[in-house]
Each structure stands twice: as structure tokens, then as C-alpha cells.
Amino acid sequence: MRLTPEELAARNRRNRAIAAGLVVFILLVFGVTILKLANNAAGPDAAAPAPAPASGQVR
């Protein structure tokens, strides 16, 4: 079966769109991973807010 030039061009466009989607997805996963690793490198308590003093205690 031979494809016409229009069909070949359409297939190439689809292939490029799929490849671009995969690249975007990979970059998104990479970016999220880097952000999570950077947050964990700051320490386990870096993201946790400081505890509020209990009522009635004076410092």
C-alpha cells in the first residue's frame, strides 16, 4: 500500500505532535522531580510551619 504525499505529510505532522507531547511530559516530570528533591534537601522541617506556643505559657 502506497501513501499519497498528503497522507505522508499528515502522518509526519501526527508523529511530530506525539513527539512534542512526550517531550513536554518528560520535562514536566523532570521539573516536578527536581522541585521535590530540592524541597527535601532543605531538611524535613523546612516545609513545616513553626509550632505555635501553647496558651498560658509565657516565654
C-alpha positions as CSV (number, residue, x, y, z in Angstrom):
1,M,0.0,0.0,0.0
2,R,1.4,3.4,-1.0
3,L,0.6,6.5,0.8
4,T,0.0,9.7,-1.1
5,P,2.2,12.7,-0.4
6,E,-0.7,14.3,1.6
7,E,-1.1,11.2,3.7
8,L,2.7,11.1,4.4
9,A,2.7,14.8,5.4
10,A,-0.3,14.2,7.7
11,R,1.5,11.2,9.3
12,N,4.6,13.2,9.8
13,R,2.6,16.0,11.5
14,R,1.0,13.5,13.8
15,N,4.3,11.9,14.6
16,R,5.8,15.3,15.4
17,A,2.8,16.3,17.6
18,I,3.2,13.0,19.6
19,A,6.9,13.5,20.0
20,A,6.3,17.1,21.2
21,G,3.7,15.9,23.7
22,L,6.2,13.3,25.0
23,V,8.9,15.8,25.4
24,V,6.6,18.2,27.3
25,F,5.5,15.3,29.6
26,I,9.1,14.3,30.3
27,L,10.1,17.8,31.0
28,L,7.1,18.2,33.4
29,V,8.0,15.0,35.3
30,F,11.7,16.1,35.4
31,G,10.8,19.6,36.7
32,V,8.5,18.2,39.4
33,T,11.1,15.7,40.5
34,I,13.8,18.4,40.8
35,L,11.4,20.6,42.8
36,K,10.6,17.8,45.2
37,L,14.3,16.8,45.6
38,A,15.2,20.5,46.3
39,N,12.5,20.7,48.9
40,N,13.7,17.5,50.6
41,A,17.3,18.7,50.5
42,A,16.3,21.7,52.7
43,G,15.5,19.3,55.5
44,P,12.5,17.5,56.8
45,D,11.2,20.5,58.8
46,A,11.8,23.2,56.1
47,A,8.3,23.0,54.8
48,A,6.6,22.6,58.2
49,P,5.4,25.7,60.0
50,A,6.8,26.6,63.4
51,P,4.6,25.3,66.2
52,A,2.5,27.9,68.0
53,P,3.2,28.3,71.7
54,A,0.6,26.7,73.9
55,S,-1.8,29.1,75.5
56,G,-0.9,30.1,79.0
57,Q,2.8,29.7,78.6
58,V,5.0,32.8,78.9
59,R,8.4,32.9,77.4
